Amino acid sequence: MIPQLRVWHERHASAGLTVVGVHSPEFFWEKPYAKVVDATKRLGVRYPVVQDNDFVIWKRFGVRAWPTLVLVDRKGLVRYRHIGEGDYEATEAVIRRLLAEEG
C-alpha cells in the first residue's frame, strides 16, 4: 500500500489531500520509535507517519486488519474504508470526489 499512498500524496497534496500513515505494530520489535523512523526513511515515505503502539487510532477507526485505508473528509467524517490491497482506482475516484467538494 505504501507505493500507492506515495502516488496519491504526490498527485493530490496540492489539491488538499493529507496522507497520514499510521503504524500499528503487529510484533513487539516493531514498537521502537527509531525503527519506525528508519523504515520511513528507507522506504522513502514523504508523508507523516504516526506511531500507534497502543492501538488508540486503530480502535477509534474500527480497524480490524492490515492494511486498512480510511478516507476522512474536511469535516472529519469517515467517508470511505477499504481493507486490504487493491481497488486503487475506486479509492482514487473517491479521493477526487472528496477533494472536489466544498469545505
N, CA, C and O of each residue as an XYZ file, in Angstrom:
412
protein
N       0.822     -1.193      0.000
C       0.000      0.000      0.000
C       0.866      1.258      0.000
O       0.432      2.293     -0.506
N       2.063      1.199      0.545
C       2.908      2.389      0.602
C       3.149      2.988     -0.782
O       3.075      4.209     -0.918
N       3.433      2.192     -1.815
C       3.634      2.816     -3.129
C       2.412      3.624     -3.596
O       2.572      4.710     -4.152
N       1.218      3.113     -3.381
C       0.031      3.836     -3.824
C      -0.213      5.079     -2.974
O      -0.637      6.109     -3.496
N       0.048      4.994     -1.684
C      -0.081      6.184     -0.829
C       0.888      7.269     -1.286
O       0.557      8.454     -1.292
N       2.082      6.845     -1.666
C       3.084      7.791     -2.177
C       2.563      8.497     -3.430
O       2.703      9.713     -3.565
N       1.963      7.732     -4.343
C       1.410      8.299     -5.579
C       0.320      9.313     -5.245
O       0.328     10.428     -5.767
N      -0.609      8.935     -4.387
C      -1.707      9.844     -4.049
C      -1.199     11.097     -3.362
O      -1.695     12.195     -3.615
N      -0.216     10.937     -2.500
C       0.380     12.101     -1.829
C       0.982     13.058     -2.864
O       0.724     14.261     -2.823
N       1.767     12.532     -3.771
C       2.413     13.367     -4.789
C       1.392     13.984     -5.746
O       1.537     15.136     -6.154
N       0.377     13.228     -6.096
C      -0.605     13.660     -7.087
C      -1.626     14.661     -6.530
O      -2.063     15.558     -7.251
N      -2.007     14.518     -5.264
C      -3.147     15.278     -4.761
C      -2.860     16.203     -3.569
O      -3.767     16.893     -3.103
N      -1.633     16.229     -3.073
C      -1.348     17.089     -1.914
C      -1.636     18.552     -2.218
O      -2.164     19.272     -1.370
N      -1.294     18.991     -3.413
C      -1.510     20.402     -3.760
C      -2.990     20.750     -3.839
O      -3.355     21.923     -3.764
N      -3.850     19.735     -3.992
C      -5.298     19.958     -4.042
C      -5.944     19.857     -2.663
O      -7.141     20.102     -2.511
N      -5.136     19.489     -1.649
C      -5.660     19.441     -0.295
C      -5.659     18.090      0.382
O      -6.061     17.984      1.540
N      -5.212     17.041     -0.318
C      -5.163     15.721      0.305
C      -4.027     15.680      1.325
O      -2.906     16.096      1.034
N      -4.320     15.187      2.497
C      -3.305     14.947      3.509
C      -3.261     13.456      3.777
O      -4.219     12.876      4.288
N      -2.149     12.846      3.430
C      -1.953     11.421      3.701
C      -1.247     11.317      5.039
O      -0.245     11.992      5.273
N      -1.765     10.480      5.909
C      -1.131     10.218      7.202
C      -1.060      8.710      7.363
O      -2.085      8.031      7.422
N       0.144      8.200      7.434
C       0.326      6.785      7.702
C       0.211      6.532      9.188
O       0.645      7.355      9.994
N      -0.356      5.429      9.551
C      -0.477      5.050     10.963
C       0.206      3.700     11.130
O      -0.194      2.704     10.527
N       1.240      3.687     11.958
C       1.965      2.439     12.212
C       1.424      1.815     13.491
O       1.681      2.300     14.593
N       0.669      0.729     13.326
C       0.157     -0.048     14.451
C       0.899     -1.376     14.429
O       0.594     -2.240     13.607
N       1.863     -1.550     15.316
C       2.753     -2.702     15.224
C       2.080     -4.028     15.546
O       1.287     -4.139     16.481
N       2.417     -5.013     14.753
C       1.915     -6.362     14.990
C       2.807     -7.100     15.990
O       2.321     -7.916     16.773
N       4.104     -6.816     15.964
C       5.067     -7.517     16.805
C       5.790     -6.529     17.718
O       5.910     -5.351     17.382
N       6.266     -6.994     18.858
C       6.925     -6.129     19.839
C       8.144     -5.420     19.259
O       8.435     -4.284     19.635
N       8.860     -6.077     18.346
C      10.069     -5.468     17.789
C       9.759     -4.339     16.812
O      10.678     -3.643     16.379
N       8.488     -4.136     16.452
C       8.092     -3.034     15.570
C       7.749     -1.764     16.350
O       7.465     -0.729     15.747
N       7.771     -1.831     17.673
C       7.333     -0.711     18.504
C       8.336      0.431     18.680
O       7.900      1.572     18.831
N       9.637      0.199     18.669
C      10.558      1.314     18.925
C      10.449      2.421     17.874
O      10.394      2.167     16.671
N      10.420      3.637     18.368
C      10.323      4.819     17.512
C      11.421      4.831     16.454
O      11.156      5.135     15.291
N      12.648      4.504     16.847
C      13.777      4.537     15.917
C      13.554      3.588     14.735
O      13.964      3.891     13.615
N      12.919      2.464     14.973
C      12.654      1.520     13.872
C      11.647      2.097     12.887
O      11.771      1.887     11.681
N      10.654      2.821     13.389
C       9.667      3.447     12.514
C      10.334      4.545     11.687
O      10.088      4.655     10.486
N      11.171      5.351     12.324
C      11.895      6.410     11.613
C      12.790      5.804     10.538
O      12.800      6.270      9.398
N      13.533      4.775     10.897
C      14.411      4.113      9.921
C      13.628      3.549      8.739
O      14.040      3.696      7.588
N      12.509      2.909      9.023
C      11.698      2.308      7.950
C      11.137      3.372      7.017
O      11.140      3.188      5.800
N      10.653      4.487      7.571
C      10.097      5.533      6.703
C      11.187      6.139      5.825
O      10.939      6.459      4.662
N      12.375      6.298      6.361
C      13.492      6.811      5.546
C      13.876      5.812      4.463
O      14.053      6.180      3.302
N      14.003      4.559      4.846
C      14.414      3.514      3.905
C      13.390      3.353      2.776
O      13.757      3.106      1.627
N      12.112      3.495      3.111
C      11.047      3.329      2.123
C      10.717      4.613      1.371
O       9.879      4.606      0.469
N      11.373      5.717      1.737
C      11.140      6.980      1.049
C       9.768      7.572      1.304
O       9.198      8.218      0.425
N       9.234      7.362      2.493
C       7.916      7.891      2.845
C       8.060      9.390      3.119
O       8.842      9.803      3.976
N       7.290     10.201      2.377
C       7.396     11.655      2.491
C       6.176     12.294      3.134
O       6.093     13.519      3.227
N       5.242     11.487      3.571
C       4.073     11.996      4.280
C       4.229     11.604      5.752
O       5.007     10.704      6.070
N       3.499     12.270      6.649
C       3.654     11.953      8.070
C       3.202     10.539      8.408
O       2.264     10.006      7.816
N       3.888      9.953      9.366
C       3.520      8.646      9.894
C       3.462      8.775     11.410
O       4.423      9.208     12.046
N       2.328      8.395     11.977
C       2.193      8.417     13.426
C       2.328      7.000     13.956
O       1.998      6.025     13.281
N       2.814      6.916     15.164
C       3.034      5.622     15.787
C       1.881      5.342     16.742
O       1.588      6.145     17.628
N       1.239      4.211     16.558
C       0.045      3.851     17.323
C       0.301      2.565     18.113
O      -0.409      1.574     17.944
N       1.313      2.590     18.971
C       1.692      1.392     19.718
C       0.578      0.857     20.611
O       0.506     -0.348     20.852
N      -0.286      1.732     21.101
C      -1.364      1.314     21.992
C      -2.685      1.074     21.250
O      -3.712      0.803     21.872
N      -2.646      1.175     19.920
C      -3.803      0.903     19.065
C      -4.986      1.831     19.338
O      -6.139      1.442     19.151
N      -4.703      3.052     19.777
C      -5.763      4.028     20.025
C      -6.423      4.436     18.706
O      -7.650      4.460     18.610
N      -5.617      4.756     17.690
C      -6.149      5.134     16.379
C      -6.833      3.934     15.735
O      -7.920      4.051     15.169
N      -6.191      2.800     15.828
C      -6.739      1.542     15.305
C      -8.162      1.334     15.820
O      -9.075      1.064     15.039
N      -8.349      1.459     17.132
C      -9.664      1.248     17.747
C     -10.636      2.367     17.377
O     -11.809      2.103     17.114
N     -10.165      3.602     17.353
C     -11.025      4.750     17.053
C     -11.679      4.611     15.678
O     -12.842      4.974     15.500
N     -10.927      4.083     14.708
C     -11.442      3.935     13.356
C     -11.979      2.528     13.070
O     -12.313      2.213     11.928
N     -12.061      1.691     14.094
C     -12.634      0.361     13.939
C     -11.855     -0.537     13.006
O     -12.442     -1.366     12.310
N     -10.551     -0.388     12.980
C      -9.703     -1.195     12.095
C      -9.625     -2.619     12.653
O      -9.529     -2.825     13.863
N      -9.667     -3.577     11.757
C      -9.591     -4.982     12.148
C      -8.505     -5.750     11.401
O      -8.239     -6.908     11.724
N      -7.867     -5.118     10.398
C      -6.884     -5.841      9.590
C      -5.875     -4.868      8.988
O      -6.144     -3.678      8.826
N      -4.703     -5.418      8.662
C      -3.659     -4.660      7.964
C      -3.719     -5.032      6.489
O      -3.918     -6.209      6.188
N      -3.566     -4.142      5.591
C      -3.744     -2.696      5.754
C      -5.232     -2.322      5.653
O      -6.024     -3.017      5.018
N      -5.571     -1.239      6.279
C      -6.894     -0.645      6.136
C      -6.700      0.816      5.766
O      -5.920      1.528      6.397
N      -7.407      1.251      4.748
C      -7.337      2.635      4.302
C      -8.652      3.318      4.662
O      -9.731      2.786      4.400
N      -8.552      4.490      5.261
C      -9.732      5.249      5.657
C      -9.608      6.642      5.060
O      -8.578      7.297      5.212
N     -10.664      7.099      4.376
C     -10.690      8.470      3.871
C     -11.643      9.275      4.742
O     -12.800      8.906      4.944
N     -11.123     10.378      5.249
C     -11.870     11.268      6.131
C     -12.041     12.581      5.391
O     -11.080     13.109      4.830
N     -13.259     13.115      5.383
C     -13.493     14.358      4.649
C     -13.056     15.578      5.458
O     -12.559     15.444      6.576
N     -13.241     16.747      4.895
C     -12.794     18.000      5.522
C     -13.499     18.279      6.846
O     -13.000     19.038      7.677
N     -14.656     17.664      7.034
C     -15.412     17.854      8.273
C     -15.053     16.815      9.338
O     -15.561     16.862     10.458
N     -14.179     15.883      8.979
C     -13.763     14.858      9.925
C     -14.620     13.605      9.908
O     -14.528     12.774     10.812
N     -15.451     13.465      8.889
C     -16.318     12.293      8.782
C     -15.665     11.210      7.926
O     -15.120     11.501      6.862
N     -15.721      9.984      8.383
C     -15.211      8.865      7.592
C     -16.171      8.663      6.424
O     -17.367      8.442      6.615
N     -15.622      8.742      5.209
C     -16.443      8.640      4.013
C     -16.149      7.397      3.180
O     -16.900      7.062      2.264
N     -15.047      6.713      3.505
C     -14.657      5.546      2.701
C     -13.705      4.701      3.522
O     -12.885      5.212      4.283
N     -13.835      3.395      3.348
C     -12.933      2.463      4.030
C     -12.652      1.306      3.078
O     -13.555      0.803      2.411
N     -11.402      0.896      3.026
C     -11.040     -0.271      2.222
C     -10.068     -1.120      3.026
O      -9.081     -0.616      3.562
N     -10.357     -2.403      3.104
C      -9.491     -3.331      3.823
C      -8.713     -4.141      2.806
O      -9.288     -4.702      1.873
N      -7.400     -4.201      2.991
C      -6.537     -4.974      2.115
C      -5.960     -4.139      0.987
O      -6.205     -2.937      0.881
N      -5.197     -4.804      0.163
C      -4.592     -4.164     -1.003
C      -5.616     -4.080     -2.132
O      -6.677     -4.702     -2.075
N      -5.280     -3.301     -3.153
C      -6.093     -3.258     -4.355
C      -7.214     -2.241     -4.313
O      -7.335     -1.461     -3.369
N      -8.036     -2.265     -5.359
C      -9.165     -1.355     -5.544
C      -8.697      0.103     -5.592
O      -9.412      1.008     -5.161
N      -7.493      0.315     -6.120
C      -6.889      1.647     -6.111
C      -7.636      2.641     -6.989
O      -7.717      3.821     -6.646
N      -8.180      2.191     -8.108
C      -8.908      3.115     -8.988
C     -10.177      3.622     -8.311
O     -10.496      4.807     -8.403
N     -10.893      2.744     -7.639
C     -12.103      3.153     -6.927
C     -11.754      4.110     -5.788
O     -12.460      5.091     -5.552
N     -10.670      3.818     -5.093
C     -10.239      4.687     -3.995
C      -9.864      6.063     -4.530
O     -10.250      7.080     -3.954
N      -9.120      6.099     -5.622
C      -8.735      7.393     -6.184
C      -9.963      8.174     -6.654
O      -9.992      9.399     -6.542
N     -10.954      7.494     -7.168
C     -12.181      8.184     -7.575
C     -12.840      8.863     -6.373
O     -13.348      9.978     -6.490
N     -12.831      8.202     -5.238
C     -13.395      8.811     -4.027
C     -12.533      9.982     -3.583
O     -13.061     11.020     -3.183
N     -11.220      9.832     -3.647
C     -10.319     10.934     -3.294
C     -10.636     12.160     -4.151
O     -10.779     13.266     -3.631
N     -10.744     11.960     -5.443
C     -11.043     13.079     -6.348
C     -12.396     13.719     -6.024
O     -12.535     14.942     -6.032
N     -13.381     12.877     -5.742
C     -14.705     13.406     -5.416
C     -14.670     14.225     -4.124
O     -15.261     15.302     -4.054
N     -13.985     13.719     -3.114
C     -13.906     14.428     -1.832
C     -13.133     15.738     -1.978
O     -13.498     16.742     -1.366
N     -12.080     15.736     -2.775
C     -11.308     16.963     -2.979
C     -12.126     18.013     -3.733
O     -11.915     19.212     -3.557
N     -13.049     17.564     -4.564
C     -13.882     18.490     -5.348
C     -15.005     19.117     -4.522
O     -15.574     20.140     -4.901
N     -15.312     18.486     -3.387
C     -16.376     19.032     -2.534
C     -15.919     20.319     -1.881
O     -14.737     20.499     -1.591
N     -16.851     21.194     -1.658
C     -16.530     22.436     -0.961
C     -16.533     22.185      0.533
O     -17.346     21.417      1.048
N     -15.611     22.844      1.223
C     -15.387     22.642      2.639
C     -16.489     23.050      3.506
O     -16.396     22.919      4.727
